[in-house]
Every structure is written in C-alpha cells, then in structure tokens.
Amino acid sequence: MLINDYRALSNDPLLMMIGGSRMSGKLADGIYQISHFGCTGYPSSDYDQYPEIGAIHCYGVCDHYQQILDKCPLLISSNRKFLITVTKIEKSNEPIEGGWRWHKWGEYIGEQKPQCEYLVDEPLIKEVFVYHIYERVT
C-alpha cells in the first residue's frame, strides 16, 4: 500500500540548484513530486531505500507515475508500506550540450522511444520523471 509522509517534500537548496524541476508537492496518496534527485535527510532509518519489489527496480525513469503503479501492482495491493518520489526532467531546462542522460538513472519503464544519449538531443521526448520507491520498515 502507498502511505503518505510529507517529510518527502523536504528540500535541500543545494540539490535544487543542480537539477530537477522546482515544482514539488503531493501528486497522489504516497506519491510526491520533489524538486531534486532523492530525499535529502529523508527517508530516515524508518525506510528501506532499496526495497526488493520484484516487477521493477526500486528506482528508474518513467513518463508518468501511473506507469510505476501499472508495472508493479504490489505497491498498492500489498500490506507492505511504500512511498514514491518523482522528479520531473524537462528537455526545455537542459543545457545545449550534456545534461541529463538516460543510463545514469536506472531502467526506463515508459512508452516513449529514446534515441539519443542525452535528453536534450531527443527529437520527440519533452520530459520524463526519475522515480524512487521507498519501503517503510518501522
């Protein structure tokens, strides 16, 4: 099951400067869009940062958070307690050269067809989301 924990929204200004959308907030129960890559100072020891969930890896890239739930129904159907963070990566915010690369962020579970190493060079893809799934253990 997905659980709410607003500590996921805690932001580190330094991390906000190096990447990610500035938009943050709760998207759905247990799913939070954050403005950086990972939860700074969170999750605490209450959470396993790399839980074994079977169907997909606990971190990766998607087009929309619903793809995570579709590919891993355990997140909703299980009595285990999960929380998901996503960070929006927008092509329009990427530098002309370099920037965000596919292979650095885990498996891509989306529906688009990546053709280039860098998001900025993709002819059709405008945005993706980096996700991380945490499991509450206490």
HELIX and SHEET records of a PDB file:
HELIX    1   1 TYR A    6  LEU A    9  5                                   4    
HELIX    2   2 PRO A   13  ILE A   18  1                                   6    
HELIX    3   3 TYR A   65  LYS A   71  1                                   7    
HELIX    4   4 LEU A   74  SER A   77  1                                   4    
HELIX    5   5 LYS A   91  ASN A   93  5                                   3    
HELIX    6   6 TRP A  102  LYS A  104  5                                   3    
HELIX    7   7 LEU A  119  ASP A  121  5                                   3    
SHEET    1   A 5 GLY A  25  ALA A  28  0                                        
SHEET    2   A 5 ILE A  31  GLN A  33 -1                                        
SHEET    3   A 5 LYS A  81  GLU A  90  1                                        
SHEET    4   A 5 GLU A 127  ARG A 136 -1                                        
SHEET    5   A 5 TYR A  47  ASP A  48 -1                                        
SHEET    1   B 6 GLY A  25  ALA A  28  0                                        
SHEET    2   B 6 ILE A  31  GLN A  33 -1                                        
SHEET    3   B 6 LYS A  81  GLU A  90  1                                        
SHEET    4   B 6 GLU A 127  ARG A 136 -1                                        
SHEET    5   B 6 TYR A  59  CYS A  62 -1                                        
SHEET    6   B 6 GLU A 107  TYR A 108  1                                        
END                                                                             
